[in-house]
């Protein structure tokens, strides 16, 4: 199972219903949407990507295939920007 965490260098802030991630190397802020915020929360609870998708689909009543597609897009974008990284279990 694949696990992700926010990269150690990344700074985080919570603003109302959004989360903001800052990569200090680029100086660019990234606003995380609701699905991304929920994924980050699941990863903070120690869940894998697969477990997180299942949890979100079940809790929110969302289509699992759509949650997975959204999660995959989120992961790809955040890894590319150096904001999250794959971690060991």
Secondary structure as UniProt FT lines:
FT   STRAND          3..6
FT   TURN            8..9
FT   STRAND          11..15
FT   TURN            16..17
FT   STRAND          18..23
FT   TURN            24..27
FT   STRAND          28..32
FT   HELIX           34..44
FT   TURN            45..46
FT   HELIX           49..60
FT   HELIX           64..80
FT   TURN            81..82
FT   STRAND          84..87
//
